[in-house]
């Protein structure tokens, strides 16, 4: 018999966070990259986690004979309600053993809580927002994700669909492989000769003393530039702080590029090396001996991922994004990095997808957000 309980104390929160390990869900899965336990604790901390400034959430654990076998969150986002609708609530942080009864019990518990909040639709997984971990993998599930992305058990989509969930939207991951001047010479030369020479925009890399200023610029530009993208909500101060706390130790100045025109910052792109293979060594904890092995492994990466970028709308069409791509590729080549991950891009964002075509990207992974009527 499956028993569902609310997470009521620190001990149960620990069980919630550790469930992927204790339930053995990813025991023999080489694509799983364990998240840092400290980051999970901060995200779920009702006093420190950014989400609890803009929403409400309840966490649930499923037990079978006293042993945790599944987990889920149910949450409402007040920023989403103000911008989109008041009918939609969300689930996230879903993990479960491969058991239909466990999954249905978890989804039912989340749906019941959302109905009490007046919701008619349950959407997810979003853990907690569109700029956190979203979707179950429906393609490329056997491949390890790039840094900042997550891997889930391949049967999760089947459990969701068996419980009545249907597709809401897909988010694609693209990989530009085997980058070198020979293969991409026409595109790179065109940008170099006809764009860099003619533009009056200055491009600067991140200075260590400018981090505070640049973080604020990133927030302002991103919140404006991504207006209209599917599910976009402005990044809050605390949310951006959380993002940069996770990125800070991985950022390389040459991969953080800012566009300035007449002294005003009008765009940016930030990429980081793919450290996910090394994250497996950490196994969720920053023990010193693991950190040393992690750093050694991280230096071997041949892949970089653009994690966040934006150009103010009034400066689009000036090839600033093309120059960002060129400079990021050149920075990678100088570090012997020859793969570039462009993730995640909503299937509805045809403009960005088309803009990448000169680099012949390979769509290697797709995450699907599901939804279900709970009225």
N, C-alpha and C positions, 0 to 999 in steps of 0.2 A: 504494500500500500504506500502511495506517495503522499507525503505530508509537506505542505507549503507553509513556511514561516516568514514573517517580516524580520529583516535585520534590525535588531534592537539594541545591540551593544558592541563594544570594541571586539570582543571575541568572535561574534558572528560576522562582523565586518572582515575580520581576518580570514574566516572560513570562506566568505564571498570572494575575496581577492585570490586566495590560494586554490580555489576549486579546480582550475585547469591542471594544476599539479596533482592535487590529492585524488581527483577522480580519474587520473591517468588518461585524460582525453587525448593528449598529444605525445604519449609515451614513445611511440614508434613513428612519429611524423617528422621527417627531416625538414619540412617547410615551415615548421612552427618557430617563431622568434619570441621567446618569453619576454613580456613587458617588464620594465623595472617596477618592483613591488613598491618602492617608495613613491614613485610617480602615481601609481594607482591609489595609494593611500591618500595622497594630497588631492587628487581629482575627486575622490569620494568623500572627503572630509567636509562636513556641512559648514564648518567655520572658515576653511581655507580654500575649498574648491570654488572655481570661478562660477560654476553653473548655478550654485545656490543663491547668487545675487540676482539671477534673471529667471529662475524657475523653481519648481518643486519636484521632488523625486521620492520614490519608495523603492527599496531593494528587497528582493525575495530570494529565499533559498529553498530548494527542493531536497527533501530527505527521504531516504528509503532505509528502513530499519536503523534509523539514527545516523546514517552516513550521508553527507552532502553529495548529491548526484547532479545538481543543476542550479543555475542562477539566472536572474533577469532583473532589469530595472524597468519601472514605469515612470514616465516623467512628462511634465508639461512645461513648455517654454513660453514665458510671457512675452518675450520679444517676437517670437513667431506669431503669437496671437495678435499682437498689435499690427504686424505687417501683412499677415496672410489670412488666417481664419482661426476661429475659436472651436472648430469641430475636431481638430486633429491633435492627438496625443501620441506619445512615442514610447517604444521599448528599446532597450539597449543592454550591453554587457551580457548578452546571452551566451551561456555555455551549458552544455548538457551531454550526458552520456547518450549513446545511440538508442534511445528508448522513446517511442511515440507517446507513451503515457506521461513520462516525465515532461516532455516538451509541451504537450497539451495542457498539463497542470500549470506550468509556468506561464504560458501565454494567457490562459484563463485568469490567472491571478493578476497579471498586468492589465488585462482588459477590464476586469472588475474594478480595479482601482481607478482607471481612466474614466470609466463610465460615471463613477461617483464624482469625478471632476467635471462632468458634463460633456465628455468627448464622445464622438460618434465614429471616429476613424482611428485605428492604431497603425502607426507608420514606424518602420525600423528595419534593421537595427541602426540606431544613431546613438552613439555612446560618448558624450551627451548630444553633440550638435553636428551639423553638417561639416564642420571643420575638425571634427575629432574622428574616431573610427566609425565608418559607416559601411553598411552592406555586408551580405554574405557573398563569397566568391562563387560565381557560376561558370567562369572560364579561368583556366590557368591555376586551378586550385593546387596542383601538384608542384607549383613553382614558388620558391621562397620570395616573399615580397621585398621591395626595396625599403630603405630606412623611412620610418614614419608611417608605414602601412602595416597592416596586420593580416595574419593568416588564421583561418578558422577551419574547424573540422569539415571535411567535404560533404558530410551528410546533413549539415545544418539547413541548407536550402531545401532538401527533401523533407525534413521535419516541418519547416515553415509551410511549404506547399501542402503537405498532408493535413495541416491544421487550418487550411483555408486562405492562406496568404497568396496574393497575386503580385505581379510585378508593378512597381511604381515607376522606377527609373534606374537605368544602368549608368555606372561610372567606369570609364575605361582607363587603363594604364598602358602607356606607349613606351617602347624602348627603342632608342636609336643605337644600333649596334655597329661595332667595327668602324668608329669614326676615325678618319684620317684624311689628310689633305688630298691624297690621290683620288679617293672616292667622292669626296664632297667639294673638290676644287671649284667647280663652276659656281656653286651656291656661295661658298666662302669668298671667292674672289669678287663676285658681284657685289656682295655686301661691303667688302673691304674697299674696293675701288670706287664704287658709285655712291655709297652711303656715308661711310666714315669721313670721306674727304669733303663732302658737301654740307654735312649737318653742322649747325651752330650749337648743338647740344653737347655739353661736356659729360663725360662718363668717368665716375670716380669709384674707387673701391673703398671698402669699409676701413675707417681708421679706428684704432682701439679707443681713442679719446672721444670719438663721436658716437659711441654705441647708444647712449641715452637719447640723443637727438634723433638718430636714425630710427630707433624703435618707434618713436612717436610719428615720424614721417611714414613709416611702413603702415601703421595703423590708419592714418588719415587717408593715404592713397589707396590702400586696399579696400577700405570701407566704401570709398567712392567708385573705384574702378570696377569692382565686382558687383555693383548694383545691377540687378536684372538677371544675374546668373541664378540657375535653379537653386532654390532654398537658401539663397544668401541672406545672412544676418550680420550686422556690424560686429566686429571683434570688440569686446569690452576691454578695459584696461587690465583687469585681472586675467582675462583669457589670453591676451597678448603676452603678459608676463609669464604665464604658464608655458606658452609656445616657445618663447625665447629661453626660458630656463632649460628646456629640453634640448634646444639647438646650440646653446652657447659653447659647449665643449667641442662641438663638431664644426663650427663655422670657420672657413678659411677665407681671409680677407679678399683674395682675388675672385672668390665665388659669390661675394656680396657686392653687387654693382648698383650704383645709383646714377640716374640721369638728372642733370641740372640744366636749366635754361634760364638765363638772366638771373642767376643766383637762386632760383627756386627749384626744389626737388620735384620732378614731375613723374618719376617712375623708378622702379627698382626691380631687381631679381636676386633671389637668394637660393643658392644650391648648396648641398652638403654631400660629402662622400658617403657612399652606401656602407654603413657599418653593421648592417644586420647580421652578416655571417659571424661577426665578432660578438654580437649581442647574445648569440646562442651560448657562447662561452660563459657569459655572466650568469645566465640562468636566473635572471630576475634580481640578483643581489650584487652590490658593489664591494665584494670582498677584495682586499688589496692584491692577492695573488691572481685572482680572476681578472682584475683590471689590467694588470701587466700583460697577461696573455691576450686580453681584448685589444689593447692598444697595438700590440704587435700584429694581430690579425687585421685590424682596421687599416694599417698602413699598406696592406696588400691589395686593397680594393681597386678595381678597374672601372667602377661605376659611380656616377654622381646623379643626384636627383634634385630637380628644381622643386623646392617645397612651397615657395610663395613668391608671387610676382604681381605687378600691377603697373598700369600706365594711366594717368589721368585722362578722362574721355576727350578733353579739348586738345590733347597732344597726340591722339591716335592718328594713324595714317602718315606719320613722319618717320616710320621705319625704326622707331626706338626699340620695339620688341625684337626686330631682326638683329639689331646691333647687340642687344642683350644676349641673344642666342650665340652670335659669333664670338663675343668676348668670353662667354661661359665655355664654349667649345675649345677656344684657344687656351684658356686657363687649365682646362682638363688635359689637353694634349701636353702642356708643359709639365704636368704631374703624372704623365703616363696613364691617364684615365681616358678610356676610349669607348665607354658606353654612357648614354645619357637617358635617364628615366624621366618621363614627363607624365606625372600623375598627380591627382586624379582629375579626369576631364569628363564632365557630364555629356551624355550622348546628344543632348540638345545644343551643346556649344559647338556648332559647326564652324564658326569663325576660327576658333583656336585649332580645331582639328585640321581644317584646311590649311592654316598657316604653317603647320608642321610638315606638310607633304613634301617639300623640297628635301627634307632630311630622311625621307622614306622610313618612317617609324613603323615598328612592329607592335600591334596590339597584343600584349602577352597576358593580360589579366583583366577580368571584369568583376566588379562588385555590384550587387543588385540590392536596392532598397525595396522592401515589400510593404504592402499595406493591406488592411482588412477592415471591413465594416464591423463595428461592435455595438451598433445601435440596437 
